[in-house]
Amino acid sequence: MNRDYIAWAANQALQPTSRARKTRAKPKLEVVTASPLPVGRMDLHGNAVHSRILLSIPDNEYDALRPHLEFVALPLHRRLHESADGLEYGYFLNCGLTSLVIETKDGGSVEVGIVGREGFVGVPLAAGLSLTPYRTCMQASGNGFRIKAEVLEITLNATPNLRLRLNRYAQAQGMQVAQLAACNRLHEIDQRLARWLLMCQDRIGSDLLPMTHEFFAQMLGTGRPTVSTAAAVLQRAGFIQYVRGTVKIIDRKGLQEAACECYGVIQQFDEGHPGASPTIVP
């Protein structure tokens, strides 16, 4: 079966019939990242803290860190690590979603990890390192706090609980990267897509995910026709709805059954470190 036909068939499956297009307008889904409930900690300018790691450390350690935290808006597609000289900042997310992506010289790319408010962007800094093999970008807009790399290195000497939590998170992230490497090599694209959607939902906290088929293909390291066909399978099964660059998860339990075993394994990694994000209950 040629690739043009696969792309056409997948596109047809994700579109309403011509009669439906004439009788009603396409619905538009509004994506709103879930805002965590207010908590007691704020930065020096009154911005609430929702990062699970920042909320997990003792008051004296947060007080030592607080003067160095800079609140930043993190719009969609914002790259967090730009310098060729190494990591300039580490990021504690309040909300939103960051992708860790490996890029090759020929322009190929694949996602090897995702970070939400449960984690930290820039984990090599916890070990005193400033280089990373990943490109990091926001795949769902949000906000958070950044801290200069050299300041974090000094501050960690006086904040043993923070150092412990960052080291444990780095270990969990390393296991996630290894599991996703196996997943990308061994599992079918529809299983991987289901797993990825569940992981994103766990971190965003919303049924609505702002993602296109082109973005799916880039993150999963495959062609757009292939990922379109996989999305069509999940939509026909009633697990998801796709409208104008937005995916709505309709049947989470069904999506879990469609996902590969890697989703459950990665859940265990995520739940095994302080600051872990709880899984959404269907």
Backbone torsions as a table, in degrees:
resi	resn	phi	psi	omega
1	MET	NA	125.9	-175.0
2	ASN	-76.8	161.2	-172.3
3	ARG	-70.2	-31.1	178.1
4	ASP	-63.2	-40.1	179.6
5	TYR	-67.5	-40.9	178.9
6	ILE	-59.8	-44.7	179.8
7	ALA	-62.5	-42.2	180.0
8	TRP	-64.2	-43.9	-177.8
9	ALA	-64.6	-41.1	179.7
10	ALA	-65.7	-41.1	-179.8
11	ASN	-64.5	-39.3	178.5
12	GLN	-63.4	-37.9	-177.8
13	ALA	-68.0	-26.3	-176.6
14	LEU	-96.3	5.4	-179.4
15	GLN	-114.5	147.7	173.6
16	PRO	-69.0	162.4	179.2
17	THR	-67.3	163.0	-179.5
18	SER	-63.0	-34.5	178.4
19	ARG	-64.9	-41.9	179.2
20	ALA	-64.2	-36.2	-179.9
21	ARG	-64.5	-31.6	-178.7
22	LYS	-77.4	-28.6	-173.0
23	THR	-95.2	-19.9	-179.9
24	ARG	-151.0	151.1	178.2
25	ALA	-78.3	153.8	177.1
26	LYS	-66.6	136.1	176.9
27	PRO	-69.3	154.0	177.7
28	LYS	-118.5	126.3	180.0
29	LEU	-96.4	129.0	179.4
30	GLU	-96.0	124.7	-178.6
31	VAL	-92.6	122.1	177.9
32	VAL	-129.0	116.0	177.1
33	THR	-67.2	130.2	-177.2
34	ALA	-61.4	130.3	177.8
35	SER	-92.0	124.1	179.0
36	PRO	-63.1	158.3	178.0
37	LEU	-65.6	149.5	178.9
38	PRO	-57.5	144.6	178.5
39	VAL	-129.9	177.7	-171.9
40	GLY	-77.4	-21.3	-173.6
41	ARG	-92.4	141.7	176.1
42	MET	-138.7	163.2	173.9
43	ASP	-85.0	-174.3	-176.4
44	LEU	-65.9	-18.2	-177.7
45	HIS	-105.2	10.9	175.9
46	GLY	86.7	10.3	176.9
47	ASN	-80.8	128.1	-177.6
48	ALA	-67.8	145.4	178.6
49	VAL	-99.9	125.8	176.9
50	HIS	-122.9	-2.0	175.7
51	SER	-61.9	127.6	-177.3
52	ARG	-67.0	-33.1	178.4
53	ILE	-68.7	-45.2	179.1
54	LEU	-63.9	-30.8	179.3
55	LEU	-79.1	-15.0	-174.6
56	SER	-92.1	-13.8	-175.8
57	ILE	-88.0	157.3	179.8
58	PRO	-63.0	159.5	-177.1
59	ASP	-59.1	-41.3	-176.8
60	ASN	-65.0	-34.4	178.7
61	GLU	-74.0	-38.7	176.6
62	TYR	-64.5	-37.5	178.6
63	ASP	-62.9	-35.0	177.6
64	ALA	-70.5	-32.5	-177.6
65	LEU	-84.2	-32.6	-170.1
66	ARG	-51.6	-44.8	-178.9
67	PRO	-62.5	-17.5	-174.6
68	HIS	-101.7	-0.3	-178.9
69	LEU	-86.4	129.4	178.6
70	GLU	-114.3	118.3	179.3
71	PHE	-72.3	132.4	-178.6
72	VAL	-137.6	140.7	169.3
73	ALA	-78.8	141.4	-176.5
74	LEU	-125.8	85.8	-177.7
75	PRO	-70.9	165.7	179.3
76	LEU	-55.8	135.5	178.3
77	HIS	72.9	5.0	176.7
78	ARG	-64.5	129.1	175.9
79	ARG	-88.3	134.2	-175.3
80	LEU	-96.5	-23.0	178.5
81	HIS	-122.2	103.6	-174.4
82	GLU	-109.1	-27.9	-171.3
83	SER	-73.9	134.2	175.8
84	ALA	-73.5	-15.3	-178.7
85	ASP	-84.9	-4.4	179.0
86	GLY	126.0	-175.2	-177.1
87	LEU	-72.7	125.9	177.6
88	GLU	-94.3	-31.3	-176.9
89	TYR	-137.6	155.9	164.6
90	GLY	-110.9	152.0	-173.5
91	TYR	-127.2	129.8	168.9
92	PHE	-105.1	111.6	-177.1
93	LEU	-79.4	136.6	168.7
94	ASN	-83.9	-43.4	179.3
95	CYS	-158.9	168.6	-175.5
96	GLY	100.1	-173.0	-173.9
97	LEU	-148.2	131.4	179.0
98	THR	-114.5	136.5	175.6
99	SER	-99.4	139.9	168.4
100	LEU	-101.6	119.5	-170.7
101	VAL	-126.5	136.0	171.5
102	ILE	-97.5	130.0	177.9
103	GLU	-116.4	144.9	177.7
104	THR	-108.2	166.0	-177.0
105	LYS	-64.8	-26.1	-179.7
106	ASP	-84.2	6.1	177.1
107	GLY	96.3	-3.6	178.5
108	GLY	-73.7	157.2	178.7
109	SER	-154.3	154.9	174.8
110	VAL	-153.0	141.9	178.5
111	GLU	-79.9	135.5	179.9
112	VAL	-120.9	3.9	177.9
113	GLY	-179.9	157.7	175.2
114	ILE	-135.2	149.5	-177.3
115	VAL	-131.5	132.2	172.6
116	GLY	-120.5	-151.9	-176.7
117	ARG	-74.3	-5.4	176.7
118	GLU	-76.4	-16.0	-167.9
119	GLY	-127.6	-154.5	-174.5
120	PHE	-145.9	133.9	178.1
121	VAL	-98.7	116.3	-176.5
122	GLY	114.1	36.9	-174.3
123	VAL	-59.5	-26.5	177.4
124	PRO	-58.0	-25.9	-179.5
125	LEU	-61.9	-28.9	179.8
126	ALA	-64.6	-23.5	179.6
127	ALA	-103.7	11.2	180.0
128	GLY	78.5	17.1	-179.9
129	LEU	-102.6	152.7	-177.6
130	SER	-121.2	-0.8	-179.0
131	LEU	-108.7	148.5	177.8
132	THR	-142.5	144.5	177.9
133	PRO	-81.6	-6.2	-172.8
134	TYR	-97.5	146.0	161.7
135	ARG	-92.3	136.7	-179.6
136	THR	-119.4	133.4	177.9
137	CYS	-147.0	155.8	179.5
138	MET	-79.5	122.5	175.6
139	GLN	-100.8	-8.6	169.4
140	ALA	-144.7	127.7	-174.4
141	SER	-62.8	153.9	179.8
142	GLY	-171.7	-149.9	175.9
143	ASN	-156.2	173.0	-179.6
144	GLY	178.1	-161.6	-178.7
145	PHE	-124.8	137.0	175.0
146	ARG	-116.1	156.3	179.5
147	ILE	-139.6	139.3	-179.1
148	LYS	-64.0	141.7	-174.8
149	ALA	-57.9	-45.1	-176.6
150	GLU	-69.1	-31.3	178.0
151	VAL	-70.9	-41.7	178.5
152	LEU	-61.6	-41.7	-179.0
153	GLU	-59.3	-41.9	179.2
154	ILE	-70.9	-42.9	-177.0
155	THR	-64.6	-34.3	-178.2
156	LEU	-61.9	-24.0	178.4
157	ASN	-66.1	-26.1	-178.1
158	ALA	-107.3	5.0	-177.3
159	THR	-131.3	76.9	-175.0
160	PRO	-64.4	-32.8	179.2
161	ASN	-68.7	-40.0	176.9
162	LEU	-64.3	-44.2	178.6
163	ARG	-59.0	-42.9	179.9
164	LEU	-62.4	-44.0	-178.0
165	ARG	-67.1	-39.4	178.0
166	LEU	-67.5	-39.1	178.3
167	ASN	-65.7	-40.1	178.3
168	ARG	-67.7	-37.8	177.9
169	TYR	-66.8	-39.5	177.6
170	ALA	-59.7	-39.5	177.9
171	GLN	-65.3	-44.3	179.1
172	ALA	-62.7	-39.8	179.5
173	GLN	-67.1	-38.1	177.0
174	GLY	-61.7	-40.3	177.3
175	MET	-67.9	-35.4	176.6
176	GLN	-63.3	-44.7	-179.8
177	VAL	-61.1	-42.9	179.7
178	ALA	-64.7	-41.8	179.9
179	GLN	-65.3	-40.2	-179.5
180	LEU	-69.2	-31.2	175.6
181	ALA	-61.8	-44.1	177.1
182	ALA	-66.0	-40.9	-179.4
183	CYS	-61.3	-45.8	-178.8
184	ASN	-64.3	-25.8	-178.6
185	ARG	-89.0	-33.9	-165.8
186	LEU	-108.8	-21.4	-171.0
187	HIS	-107.6	155.6	-178.3
188	GLU	-68.9	154.5	-173.5
189	ILE	-63.5	-36.7	179.9
190	ASP	-68.6	-34.5	175.3
191	GLN	-66.3	-42.6	-179.5
192	ARG	-66.8	-39.7	178.8
193	LEU	-64.0	-42.9	178.1
194	ALA	-61.8	-44.5	178.3
195	ARG	-60.4	-43.1	-177.5
196	TRP	-66.9	-42.2	178.5
197	LEU	-62.0	-40.1	178.6
198	LEU	-65.4	-42.0	178.9
199	MET	-63.4	-40.4	178.2
200	CYS	-65.7	-42.4	-179.8
201	GLN	-63.9	-39.7	178.6
202	ASP	-56.9	-37.7	-174.2
203	ARG	-89.0	-32.2	178.8
204	ILE	-81.3	-34.3	-179.4
205	GLY	77.0	29.8	-178.8
206	SER	-141.8	151.9	174.6
207	ASP	-76.6	-14.2	-176.0
208	LEU	-105.3	124.7	-177.5
209	LEU	-120.6	121.5	-175.9
210	PRO	-80.6	83.4	-172.2
211	MET	-144.0	139.9	179.0
212	THR	-104.1	167.0	177.5
213	HIS	-63.9	-36.3	177.4
214	GLU	-61.7	-39.8	178.2
215	PHE	-68.2	-42.0	174.9
216	PHE	-51.9	-50.4	-176.0
217	ALA	-60.2	-42.6	-179.5
218	GLN	-64.7	-45.2	-176.6
219	MET	-70.2	-33.9	-177.1
220	LEU	-93.4	-2.6	175.8
221	GLY	68.7	39.6	-179.0
222	THR	-139.8	179.5	179.9
223	GLY	-81.5	155.1	-179.4
224	ARG	-61.8	-42.9	178.2
225	PRO	-58.1	-38.4	-179.1
226	THR	-66.1	-45.6	-178.4
227	VAL	-71.9	-30.7	175.8
228	SER	-63.9	-40.3	177.3
229	THR	-63.9	-42.1	179.1
230	ALA	-63.8	-42.0	178.9
231	ALA	-64.6	-36.4	178.3
232	ALA	-64.1	-38.4	177.8
233	VAL	-62.2	-45.5	-179.3
234	LEU	-67.7	-33.9	178.7
235	GLN	-71.8	-41.9	178.3
236	ARG	-61.3	-33.1	179.6
237	ALA	-74.6	-9.0	178.7
238	GLY	84.9	14.7	-178.1
239	PHE	-84.2	-34.2	-177.0
240	ILE	-136.6	163.7	171.7
241	GLN	-130.1	134.1	-177.9
242	TYR	-116.5	119.4	179.7
243	VAL	-140.3	118.8	171.6
244	ARG	47.5	58.1	175.0
245	GLY	74.4	15.2	179.3
246	THR	-131.5	134.4	175.7
247	VAL	-105.4	129.7	173.8
248	LYS	-109.8	125.5	177.0
249	ILE	-83.9	116.8	-176.1
250	ILE	-97.3	-40.7	-176.4
251	ASP	-128.2	90.5	-177.2
252	ARG	-65.2	-40.9	-179.3
253	LYS	-61.9	-42.4	177.7
254	GLY	-64.1	-38.0	178.9
255	LEU	-65.4	-37.6	177.1
256	GLN	-63.4	-38.9	179.2
257	GLU	-69.7	-28.8	179.5
258	ALA	-80.5	-20.7	-176.8
259	ALA	-75.4	158.8	176.2
260	CYS	-76.6	172.5	-177.3
261	GLU	-64.2	-17.8	-176.4
262	CYS	-63.1	-28.8	178.9
263	TYR	-61.4	-46.2	179.3
264	GLY	-65.2	-38.9	178.8
265	VAL	-63.7	-45.3	-179.0
266	ILE	-67.2	-33.3	174.4
267	GLN	-57.2	-41.7	179.9
268	GLN	-64.7	-39.5	175.8
269	PHE	-61.1	-46.8	-176.0
270	ASP	-63.4	-37.8	-176.4
271	GLU	-81.9	-6.3	-174.7
272	GLY	-93.9	7.2	179.0
273	HIS	-129.5	151.2	177.8
274	PRO	-59.9	138.2	180.0
275	GLY	91.3	3.2	-177.8
276	ALA	-61.9	145.7	179.1
277	SER	-85.2	126.5	-179.7
278	PRO	-65.9	145.9	178.1
279	THR	-74.0	141.6	177.8
280	ILE	-68.5	132.3	179.2
281	VAL	-87.8	128.6	-179.2
282	PRO	-60.8	NA	NA
